[in-house]
Every structure is written in C-alpha cells, then in structure tokens.
Amino acid sequence: MSALPVVQVEDLDVYYGTSQILFGVGLSVRKGETMALLGRNGAGKSTTMKAIMGLAPRAGAGSPCGAIWSPG
C-alpha cells in the first residue's frame, strides 16, 4: 500500500543572484520513511534543505522554481 507523501519536492531550482545552484531537484518522503541526503562537499545538500524550509531563494529572474508541498 502506497501512502501519500508527507513532503514532496518537484523540479526545484535555486538561485543565488543570477547563479543557478540547484537544477530540477525532486524527492518524496512518505510517512514512516527515513530519507538521507548524501553528496560531496558543495553538492547542494544544505541548499536543498534550506530551500525546502523556505530559507533559500527558490526563484531567479521571475522564472518558475518548482513545487514543494506537504499535506496538513
């Protein structure tokens, strides 16, 4: 049985100024799952988490920046 995601991220782009830092990130976490975000230094792990929490700019030059949603 597949539960609905608790957090879902689709096509996330993050910009700092005019520099695009993340390109099309997507992930889905369902109730009861554990998720790990792994990568080398500078790969964008912290930036991804900051964007999900609303602490990083998710749009550049007025372009669409993807969707982050959580039911409830």
N, C-alpha and C positions, 0 to 999 in steps of 0.2 A: 504494500500500500504506500503510495507516494503522498506525503504531506505537502501542504503549501509551504513555500519558503518563508522563513522568518525575516530574512534580509535577502534582497535580490538587487544586483547591480548589472546594468546592461549598457554597453557601448560608452563607458566612462572615459572622457578626455579631460585632462587637467593642464592648465596653462599657468605659468608664472610670467607675467608680462606678455610678450609676444612669443615666448618659447613654449612649445608644447612638450610636456613632461611625461604624461601618460597617454597611450593611444588605445582606445577601444577596450578597456578592461571590463570583464564581466565575471560575476561569481554569484553563487546561490548557496545559501545555508538554510537547511531545514531544521525544524525543532528536533532536538536531541543529537544533532550532528556537532562534531568538533571540526573546525577549519583552521589550517595553518597557512600562513602566507610566507613563502620561502623565496630567497633570492640573494644574490651577491650584494655587496655594498653599492649603493647608488642605483639599485634596480627599480626603486619606486615603492617599496613595501610601506614605509611610513607615509609617503604621499598618498597612497591608496587609502590607508586607514584614515588619514586626515580628511580626505575628500568625502569618505563615507560619513564621517562625523560632522561634516559641514565646516571644517576648519581650513580647507584649501580651496582656492578658486577653481571652479569647475567649468568655466566658460572663457573663451577667448575671442575677441573681436566680434562679439554678438552671435557666435555660432552655437548651434545646439551642442549640449555636452553630455547627453546620455541620461539615464534614469536610475535613481536609487529609491527603493521603496521598501516599506515594512508594514504589513497589515497590523492594525491595532495601534 
